[in-house]
Amino acid sequence: MTVTEASRSFSKLVNRVQSRRASLLIVRRGKPVARIVPLALSNKTTKDLAAAWPRLPHLNPKDAAQFGRDIAAARASLPPLKSAWD
C-alpha cells in the first residue's frame, strides 16, 4: 500500500491489520518505508515468567561464557553507530 493510500484510509488499514492478523507494508515511490503489524496480545505477567523461569532451559557456565565472548566479538565487528540526526 502506498503512503498516500494509507493516509487516506488509515482507519480501514488498522482494521484490516487487526482483523486479518497480518502485517501491511507501506511504500513511497516504490520503496518500502514502514510496516504495520498487529500486536501480539498476551495476558502473561512477570509473575507468570517468574513461575516458569525454573523450567526454561539455561546455559551452563562454560556455554554462557562462550556466548558472552561471541556477543562481544559480534559487537566489535560492527561499524560504529552513526546517528540518523548527524
Backbone bond lengths (Angstrom), bond angles and torsions (degrees), N, CA, C in turn:
res aa  C-N    CA-C-N  psi(-1)  N-CA   C-N-CA  omega(-1)  CA-C   N-CA-C  phi
1 M - - - 1.437 - - 1.521 107.76 -
2 T 1.312 116.56 139.24 1.462 119.28 179.35 1.524 110.35 -79.23
3 V 1.327 115.35 162.31 1.462 120.86 177.97 1.525 109.64 -59.63
4 T 1.306 116.92 -41.38 1.468 120.85 -179.86 1.521 111.22 -62.17
5 E 1.328 116.81 -46.11 1.465 120.33 178.50 1.523 110.97 -62.54
6 A 1.330 115.63 -41.49 1.465 119.93 -179.75 1.518 111.03 -63.29
7 S 1.330 117.24 -41.88 1.466 119.56 -178.33 1.527 111.92 -68.81
8 R 1.301 116.63 -32.35 1.469 120.22 -179.88 1.524 113.13 -74.81
9 S 1.315 116.22 -26.30 1.467 118.37 -176.23 1.528 110.66 -134.80
10 F 1.324 116.43 46.70 1.456 120.91 -175.08 1.526 112.01 -60.02
11 S 1.301 117.76 -42.76 1.460 120.84 -179.58 1.531 111.01 -60.53
12 K 1.327 116.99 -44.17 1.467 121.07 178.10 1.526 110.49 -64.13
13 L 1.323 115.53 -39.14 1.457 120.98 179.19 1.526 110.57 -60.39
14 V 1.320 117.34 -48.16 1.463 122.00 179.71 1.531 110.20 -62.18
15 N 1.325 116.93 -43.32 1.468 120.25 178.21 1.526 111.40 -60.93
16 R 1.323 116.34 -40.39 1.469 121.50 -179.89 1.528 110.91 -63.63
17 V 1.331 116.21 -46.62 1.470 120.69 179.18 1.520 110.28 -62.29
18 Q 1.323 116.55 -42.97 1.460 120.98 -178.45 1.528 111.52 -67.20
19 S 1.320 117.38 -47.81 1.464 120.14 -174.24 1.526 112.45 -72.80
20 R 1.314 117.68 -35.82 1.466 120.51 -178.59 1.523 112.68 -90.12
21 R 1.346 116.45 -10.27 1.467 120.91 -178.02 1.527 110.93 53.95
22 A 1.338 115.24 39.58 1.466 121.19 -179.74 1.518 109.22 -128.70
23 S 1.319 116.55 151.13 1.454 119.99 179.43 1.526 110.49 -83.20
24 L 1.320 115.14 162.59 1.451 121.34 -179.21 1.520 108.60 -133.58
25 L 1.315 117.39 127.69 1.450 122.95 -179.28 1.528 109.70 -90.43
26 I 1.329 116.48 132.62 1.461 122.41 178.07 1.523 107.67 -106.35
27 V 1.332 116.27 130.85 1.461 120.74 -178.89 1.523 111.29 -121.34
28 R 1.321 114.40 151.23 1.470 121.76 174.43 1.526 106.42 -130.81
29 R 1.312 115.63 123.39 1.466 121.89 -177.61 1.524 111.78 52.46
30 G 1.343 115.08 39.52 1.453 121.10 176.76 1.518 115.96 80.29
31 K 1.340 117.28 -0.15 1.460 120.16 -179.28 1.529 110.14 -112.46
32 P 1.336 116.95 135.24 1.464 120.13 179.07 1.530 111.19 -61.50
33 V 1.334 116.55 134.32 1.464 120.62 179.07 1.525 112.36 -125.67
34 A 1.324 117.63 -21.07 1.467 120.05 -178.53 1.517 109.46 -161.93
35 R 1.334 114.18 161.51 1.461 120.39 174.89 1.523 106.93 -135.22
36 I 1.296 116.38 133.51 1.457 121.33 175.66 1.524 106.25 -105.02
37 V 1.325 115.12 124.42 1.465 120.54 -176.07 1.518 109.87 -125.39
38 P 1.320 116.91 149.18 1.463 119.32 176.67 1.527 109.73 -71.23
39 L 1.302 116.49 147.27 1.455 120.61 175.73 1.515 109.97 -73.14
40 A 1.306 114.64 142.03 1.466 119.52 174.29 1.520 106.46 -80.98
41 L 1.295 115.51 107.76 1.452 119.88 -177.83 1.514 110.45 -80.98
42 S 1.303 115.57 135.58 1.452 120.20 -179.98 1.514 108.75 -148.87
43 N 1.299 115.52 144.46 1.455 118.99 175.53 1.524 110.03 -107.94
44 K 1.328 116.17 17.86 1.463 121.28 177.56 1.524 109.66 -73.88
45 T 1.312 115.50 147.23 1.456 120.54 179.38 1.528 109.22 -121.10
46 T 1.302 116.31 171.49 1.460 120.06 176.90 1.529 110.36 -64.58
47 K 1.320 116.28 -28.61 1.467 120.37 176.04 1.533 109.90 -63.77
48 D 1.346 116.25 -39.61 1.465 120.80 177.39 1.534 110.43 -63.82
49 L 1.331 116.36 -41.93 1.464 120.39 178.45 1.524 110.69 -63.12
50 A 1.308 116.60 -44.69 1.463 120.27 179.39 1.526 111.04 -59.87
51 A 1.321 117.11 -38.97 1.460 120.78 179.85 1.528 111.01 -69.37
52 A 1.330 117.38 -34.73 1.465 121.27 -177.94 1.530 112.52 -82.99
53 W 1.322 117.69 -20.65 1.465 122.20 -173.39 1.537 113.92 -50.14
54 P 1.314 120.18 -46.53 1.473 119.34 -178.73 1.527 113.58 -61.68
55 R 1.312 117.93 -25.50 1.465 121.32 -178.48 1.528 113.04 -87.12
56 L 1.335 117.50 -10.41 1.464 121.20 -179.12 1.525 110.09 -78.56
57 P 1.346 116.98 150.62 1.465 118.78 177.84 1.535 110.58 -67.76
58 H 1.317 116.12 145.56 1.467 122.19 179.13 1.522 109.44 -129.82
59 L 1.324 115.84 150.52 1.459 120.84 175.44 1.519 109.69 -77.04
60 N 1.325 115.56 144.88 1.463 118.08 172.47 1.530 107.57 -76.84
61 P 1.324 119.99 164.53 1.468 121.85 -175.72 1.527 114.14 -55.01
62 K 1.329 117.54 -39.41 1.472 120.46 -179.86 1.535 110.45 -64.71
63 D 1.337 116.70 -47.60 1.462 120.66 179.93 1.530 111.31 -66.47
64 A 1.319 116.71 -36.02 1.463 119.90 178.24 1.523 110.59 -64.40
65 A 1.329 117.37 -41.58 1.469 120.88 178.21 1.525 110.51 -63.89
66 Q 1.337 116.59 -42.25 1.468 119.98 178.65 1.520 110.82 -64.75
67 F 1.318 116.29 -40.16 1.467 120.78 177.53 1.530 109.87 -59.49
68 G 1.322 117.44 -43.73 1.458 121.42 177.49 1.517 111.87 -60.51
69 R 1.318 116.66 -41.87 1.471 120.20 177.93 1.525 110.81 -65.92
70 D 1.324 116.90 -39.50 1.470 120.82 178.32 1.527 111.15 -62.41
71 I 1.325 116.49 -42.59 1.470 120.66 178.83 1.526 110.09 -63.70
72 A 1.331 117.08 -45.11 1.466 121.18 179.71 1.528 110.66 -61.32
73 A 1.328 117.21 -42.02 1.465 120.76 179.00 1.528 111.18 -65.22
74 A 1.327 116.15 -40.99 1.468 119.89 179.23 1.522 110.59 -64.18
75 R 1.329 117.33 -42.76 1.462 120.71 178.41 1.514 111.04 -63.39
76 A 1.328 116.55 -40.54 1.466 120.57 -178.91 1.526 111.91 -65.73
77 S 1.324 117.08 -27.59 1.462 120.37 -178.40 1.527 113.07 -82.41
78 L 1.325 117.37 -10.54 1.464 120.71 -179.67 1.523 110.84 -79.85
79 P 1.331 116.97 148.29 1.465 118.43 174.87 1.527 109.21 -68.42
80 P 1.334 117.39 158.22 1.465 119.64 178.52 1.531 110.85 -58.62
81 L 1.314 115.67 144.80 1.457 119.84 177.26 1.507 110.29 -67.58
82 K 1.324 115.60 139.09 1.457 120.82 177.44 1.514 107.41 -122.99
83 S 1.298 116.21 129.12 1.452 120.60 -179.90 1.515 111.17 -68.40
84 A 1.318 116.47 139.43 1.461 120.81 176.15 1.529 110.67 -67.98
85 W 1.328 116.68 -14.97 1.463 121.46 -178.15 1.527 112.29 -87.54
86 D 1.337 117.47 -10.17 1.464 120.26 -179.94 1.506 111.54 -75.56
